[in-house]
Amino acid sequence: LPNGTIAWTTLIGSSMNEVDLRTAVSDKSVYIVGTRKSSAIMQGQTKTETFFIKIGLGCTGNCQSLSFTCPRGQYCNDQGNNECPVGTFSNLTGLANVSQCRSCLAGMYCAGTGLTSPSGICAGGYYCSGGSGAANASVCDSRSAVCDSPGCEGLVGSGVIRSCGGRCGAGSYCPAGSATPVPCPAGMYCGSAGLSSPSGTCLAGYYCAGLNSSNSRAAVCPAGFYCPAGTVLPVKCPRGTYQPVIGASNVSACRACVAGFYCPYE
């Protein structure tokens, strides 16, 4: 309601068939506030929708054409207008319960209250799995229940305390806007927490065969093979050569077969 409200009175003779209709008188306008029932059932209760009808002072006749529902980013109940909380947003009008506000999207964060869209994307080095109220997912949507659909036919418990993301761990990285940590790719390593990109390629003389490597020296190159920087799997020395030591990094480490012997395999 606008600033300057000076009185509440009961509306008499309304033809709108709404419940709990009231008028607020200010120095400029009159607002009719009400809650109308819908046919949707939510856990055994009739779903309600709050609305406002704005009429000017001295308005007579049918002023219903100027009606509007609860604004985007808010939910309106018998306590008045309320902003959707941190970690949520709403781009829909006519919400009547906080459970109808939408949890922030995965990969994004909703830092303020009363938002109609997310604040931005999750910070690099962090991931936001949904419901994040900060760019580093340090604050989460704390509602105990959320609607199971836009029509809110039912409620789903979410838990008052829950995770909505966090800092990427070693062995993974998180570009800005990540919904989940990205495993460090084979041949590379992610040596510390909070990375937005891999630390680099595995060192020459070593190989990184699997995902999630946090060590640039994940495995030493075995004898008979060589491993350039960034090797996923050791490379066999060519036929006619041999390589007797571990940790070789280049094909030049492979030696020509000794006179009197043969080396038939790669």
C-alpha positions, 0 to 999 in steps of 0.5 A: 500500500502507498505511504500515507495510509490513514484508515482501514474500513470494511468494504460494503456492497462489493459485487466481487464475491471476494473474501477479506476485502478491505479499503485503504484511504490515502491522500491520493488513492483508494486501494481494495485488497483481497484474497480470492480462492482458486480451484487448485487444491494444495495439500487439502487446502484451497489455493489463494491469490492476493489482488489489489484494485486501485481506484481514485478518490471519488471513483464511482461505478465499476473500477475493477478494470484497474485490478492487478495481482501481487507483483513479480518478486513478491508474494502477498498474503493477509500480512501484506506484500512480502519479498521473495527471500534470498536464494530465490526469485519470481518472474510471476505475478499473483503469488500467495505463499513464500513456497511459490518463490522459485529457487535460484537456478543452478549455475546462478545466484540470487543475492537480494530479496524481491528479485524477478531474475537471478543476480548473476552467474556463480563465481569462478572457482565455485559452483552453485547447484541451485538456491544459492544466495551468494556468488560463492554459494555461502548463503542458500535458500532456507525455506522448509518447503517449495512448490512442486510445480508452477501451479503449486498443486503440492509442496515438497520438503527441502530441508531448512539447512542444505547445501547449494554449492561451494568451492571446487575441490582439488582435482576439479575446476569450476568456470564461472557459472558452474552448476557442478565441479568439472573433473580435471581432464586426463593429461592435466592436473588441478592442483588446488581448490578453488580453480576456475581452470586446470593448473596445467598439463602433467609433467614430462616423464609422467602421465595422468591417465584418469580424471580428477588428477590433483598431482602433476606427477600422477604416475611415473612413465615405465621402462619401455615407454616415454611420456611427453608433457600432458601424456594420458597413457605412456607411449611405447618405444618404436620397434627396433629400440628399447628403453631400460629406465623409468621417467623417459620424456621423449622418443630420443630416450629409446635406444637402438637395439644392441648388436646381437639382439633383436627388439621386435615389439613396440 
